[in-house]
Amino acid sequence: MPNKQLIQFKVYLPAIEGHVPDDIVRTFRAFLEFCYLVRRDIHTEDSVAQVQDALGRFHHYRVIFESTGVRPDGFSLPRQHSLTHYPKLIRMFGAPNGLCSSMTEAKHIKAVKEPWRRSSRYEPLEQMLLTNQRMDKLSAARVDFTSRGMLDGTVVSSALQSYSTSQLSFKNLAEAFSTGDLHRDDETHAQDDPFDGESAAPSSSTASHVDEPPETWSVNDPLAVAGVVLAKTPRMSVHI
């Protein structure tokens, strides 16, 4: 609890005395003693015993809130439940001086307050659970996309990169076509090609193999080069 709230409690106790039942005043007094004790820089077995005594009195007197109808269904508050673990944790880890229970408020905001604001306010629990489920999935997807490098850069940089790649592929295609670097995979049948300009007419052996599967071309840019190959040899089927 912050120091500001502890100072406010000093004023609060005498302000409510005589206006509320005595057990309510005793409840706040026991809670205030507990807060001051656990904030010590050094703890001994005696101080831990005092913490347990103050905690016991707090739970004993807070029943007044149930009997007066303030909390008719009892108490189910995480922060008040966490008080029961302080004596054990002090023995295990030392004085919790500087610890502030408001750190749990951040999770409460994300898991409860924000989903409630996004709901229709009518039977919001199911809507809140669905919102949390979707937010968890989005967080998991973001982690997965980041690990795959899918979130690197921006939409503009991705478009510019695609444009540069397409321009480079077209340039390579034009250079290869102008220098005659487009070759067939199987060079052994180059002499039998009936489409090499002024070559002799196809022989009978070549004519008998007209229905054989078409040859495959080795290219860098399949879609672009396929169009060039089809333009040069319109009667051949090119499989890329």
N, C-alpha and C positions, 0 to 999 in steps of 0.2 A: 504494500500500500504506500503511495507517495506521502511525503512529509506533509504536503498541503492538506490532505484528507485527515491525517492524524491531528493536525492543529485544529481543524474544523470539529473533530470529535470532542476536543477539550471544551469547546464552547457548547456543543450539542448536548452533552450530558446535563450540565446544570440548567440548560434551557428547557428540557423536557421533564425534569424532576418536579413532581407534584401535579403534573398534567396527564400522566399516563400511569398505568399500574406499575408497582414497584419492580415486578419481575422483568418488565421491559427495560427498565433502567439497569437492573442487574445484568441482563443479557448484553447490553451495549458495553457495560463496564468490563465484563469478562472478555468480550471480544477485543476491546481496546487494550487490555492487559496482555492478551495473547499477541497482538500486533507489535507492541513495544518489546516484548520478551524475545520474539524470534528475530528482531532486527539487531540484536546485539552482535558486536564484532567477535566476541569469544563466548563459547558455551561450555558449561560444565554439567555434570550429572545433576547438580542442584537446579541449575537454570532449566534444564530439560524437564525436570520434575515439575517446576513451576509452570512451564508451557503446558504440560499435560493437565495440571490442575485447572488452569484457566480454560483450557479447551473443554474439560469435563463440566465446569460450571456453565459455560456457554451453551452446551447441548442440553443441560438440565433446565435452564431458565427459558430457553427459546420456545419451549412448549406453550408458553403463554400466547404465542402468535397463532397456534392451532386452536386453543380453547376460546379465544376471542373472535375467531372467524376470519382472521387475516390470511392465514394459510390453512384452510380446513382440510385440504388433501395432504398435508404434510410437506416435507422439504425434499426437493430433488434438485439441488443446485450444485453444479460441479465445483465451484470455487469453495463453497462451504465443505464439501466432501474432501477436497484436497487438504484441508486443515488437519485432518486425522493422520496424514502421512508425514507431517512436519517432524515430530519427535524422532521417528525412525530415520528419515533422511538427514536430519542434523547429525545423528550418530554416525551415519555412513559417509557423509560428504562435508561435514563441518557447517559453520554458520552460513545461513543464506542471506547475509547482509547485502543489500542492493538488488535482491530478487524482487521483481514486480509481476504480480499475477495478471497484469493487463496484457502480457504478451499473448495470452490465449484469445484476446479480443480480436486479433487480426484474423485468425482462423474462423472465429464466430461470424465475422463480417462476410467472409467469402462463402461460408457454407450455409448461413442462415439468412442474414439480413439482405444481401443482394439477391439471392433467389426469391425471397419473399417479395421484394419490390418488383421483380419481373413477373410475378404471378398475377392472377386476376383478383386476388384477395378472397375468392370463394373456394373453400376447401383447398387451401394452398399447399398442403403437405405433399400430395402426389406431384403437383407441379414443381415444387422445390426439389424433390428427389430426382425428377426427370431432368431438371436444369443442371443439377450437380453431375448427373451421369453424362450428359452431353458435354459439359465443360471438361470433365476428366478425359473423355474421348478426344476432344480437341487438343488438350495438352499432350496426350500421348501421341497424337498424329503429328503435332509440331516437333516433338523430340525425334520421331522417326524421320520426318522430312529433313530436319536439320542434319541428322547423321548421314543421310543420303546426298547431301549437298543440294537439295531441291530448293532451298530458300536463299541460296547465295545470289547476290546481285538483285536487280530490279526488273520489272517488265520491260523497261526501255533498253536496259543493257542486254537482256536476252534477245530482244528484237534486233538490235544492232549486230549482235554476234551471229544470229541466223542469216541476216542480210549479207554480212561479210563472208560467211562460209559459202553461200550460194554464188556470190560474185567470184570467189576464188575457184570454185568448181567449174563455173562457166569458162573462166580464163584458161584453166588447165585443159579443158576439153578443146577449146579453140586452138591452143598451141599443139596439142596432140594431133588434131585433125590436119593442121597446116603442115606439120612435119612428117605425116604419114606414120605415126607411132601406134596406130590402132592395128593390132595383129590378132590373128586367130590363135586359139590355144593349141591347136594341132597343126604345126608347121609342115608336117609330112605330106599333107594333102594340098599344099598350096599350088603345086603344079597342075593339079586336076581341076582347079577352079575354073568353071566355064564363064566367069564374070570378070576376068582380069583384062578387060579392054580388048586388044587385038589378038588374043590367043586363038588357037585353032578351034574348030568346031568340036563339040564333045564327041568322044568316041562311043562305040557301042557299049563298052564296059561302063562308061560313065552314065550313059543313058539308062542302063539297066538298074542303076542305083539311084534313080530320081526319087524314089519313095523312102529313101533312108532317112533316119532322124536328122534334123538340121544341126549344123555345127554351132558351138557355143563361142561367144566372143568375150575376151577379157577386157573389161572396161573399168574406169574409175567411178564414173557417175552413171549408173545403169539407165536411169530414165532418159537422160539427155543423149547419151551415146546410142541408145537403142533407136532413137529417132533418126540419127545420122546413118546408122547401118541400114535401116529399112529404106532410107532414101537412096542409098547407093545400090542396094540389092533388093529390089522390090519383090522378087519372086522367092526369096528365102525367108524362112521363119527364124527369128532370133530369140533364143531363150536366155533370159538374164537371171 
